[in-house]
Amino acid sequence: MESVSLITIIGFTLLLSQFFSTRMNKKLVKKIRMVNVLKVHKIIGYLFISILLFHPILIILPKFFDNAVTPLDAFTKLITTFDSLGVILGLIAYVCMVILLITSFFRFKLKLTYRTWRSIHGYFTMLFIVTATWHVINIGRHSNTPFSIYYVLMVASGIFYLLRTYLFKTSKK
């Protein structure tokens, strides 16, 4: 269980780092060029999504060693329990993450303009990150006060930078 928790925490931290590996990080763009920033962003994105896609399986996997609940019962309860805010938030975040994965992976096949795709990507990212963070704080095994403060500060600063980029565009002189 501790290994599963560690993998999930690393995946979530990689997710939070995505805000800072974009074109809005002017220092990084200047240092390693935009094309390399985008490569890093994609690699980290596919890595953390791979980890978080398996998150429900990693939660259910230990049930094979627990005599109280079968893995199928645990999975059924996981996707049909709507009396827990944390589970509902997790399901919303999961759907948003899958949408982000599909729209990122098939960006060119969707025939969206770059600006439209980027807006969809940014707004779904905000919905995803807010619901995922709330999910982590609400039912995460290691969601103590320091971790919660860290997550909220990272998400708030990431959303601030994202909104600043999208809503307050500065024109080049």
N, C-alpha and C positions, 0 to 999 in steps of 0.2 A: 504493500500500500504506500509506503514511503517513496519508493521509486516512481510509482504512478504519480504521486503528488509532485515530486520534483520535476518530472517530465512536463507535467501540466503547467507548473509555475514557470518553467523555462519557456514553454510555448507561449504563455500569456505575456511574459516579459518581451519576447521577440515581437509579439503583436504590438505592444506599446511602442517598441522602437521604430515601428513603421512610420509613425508620424514624423520622425526626425531623419528618415532616409528618403526624403523626397526633394523635389525642386525648390521647396520653400526654405530649405536649409542652405542658405547662400554660401556660408563658409565651407560646407562640405562640397557643394557644387564647384566652388572656386578651386578647392584643393584637389579633387579627384575627377573633375569633369562630369557633366550631366549624364552622359551615356553610362558611365560607371556607377553613378548614384542610382540610376534606374535598374541596372543589373543587380546591385545589392538589394534594392527594394523588392525586386521580383524573387530573388533567391530566398530572402528572409520570408517573404509572403508565402511562397509555396512550402517552405519548411514549417512555418508555424501553422499553416492551414492543415498540412499533413498530420501534425501532432494533434491539433484540436479536432480534426475530423474523427480521430480514433479515441477521443476523450470519453464518449459514452461507453465504448467497448472496454476501455481501460478501467472504467468504474465497475462494469459488470464482470470482467474477467476474474477478480478475486472471489466472486460468488461460486465459482467452481470448487473452491476450497472451503466454502461455508455450508454447513449442513442445514441451516435454517431456511434459506431461500435458493431456488434454482435460478440459473442465469436467465432462462426464458421468463420466469416470473419477475425477476428484477428488471429486465428490459421492458416488459409489458407495463409494469408499474411506473417505470421512468417516463415512458412516452404517453401514458394515459392519466397521470396524476396532475390534476389541475387545482388542487387545494394548496399547493405550495408555490408561493411567489417565485422562489428561487428556481424551481423546475420550469415554470412558465417562461421566466426570463432566459433560462438556458436554451429552451426550445426556440424562442424568438431569435436569440443570438445565433443559434446553429443554422436556422433558415437564412438569416442575413449572410452568414459566412459562406454558405453554399452558393447564394446568389453572387456574392463577391468573387468567389472562385470561378464560377461559370462565366460571368461577364468579363473577368480578367483574362481567362484562358481563351475565350472565343471572341475577344474584343473585335477583331477584324472581320470575323464571319457575321457578326451582328449588324454590320454596316451602319454603325453609329458614328457621328462626327467625333473627333477627339474631345472637343469641349463638352458635348453631351455625355459621352462615356465618363469623362473625368468628373463631371457633376454627379452622375449616378454613383460612381465609385466613392466619391467623397461623402455623399449623404448617407449611403448605405454603411459606409465605414463608421460614421458617427453613430447611427442607430445600433450597429453591431457592437461597437466598443462600449457604449453606455449600457446596453442590456447585458453584455458579457461581464463587465465590471461589477454591475449590480448583482448579477448571478454569483460571481466569485465572492463578493463581500457577504452576500446573503447566506450561501450554503457551502462555501469553500471550507475544506478541513483546516486550512492554515490561515484563515482570515482573522487574524488578530488585529489589534489596533494599528501597530506599525505598518503591516502589510496593507491594510485598508487605506491608511493615509498615503502611502506610497502610490497605490493604484489610482486613487482619486486625484492626486497631484499630477501624475503622469498623464492621465486622461484629460484633465482640465487644461494642462499646458498644450497637449497635442491638439485638442479641439480648438483652443485659442489660435494656434498657428494655422490650422486648417481654415477656420472661419476668416481669419485675417487675410489669408490668401484668396479665398473665394469671394468674400464680401467687400473687402477694402483693397481692391486692386490699385496698385500705384502704376502710373504710366511712366514709361521711360522718356527721358528728356533728350 
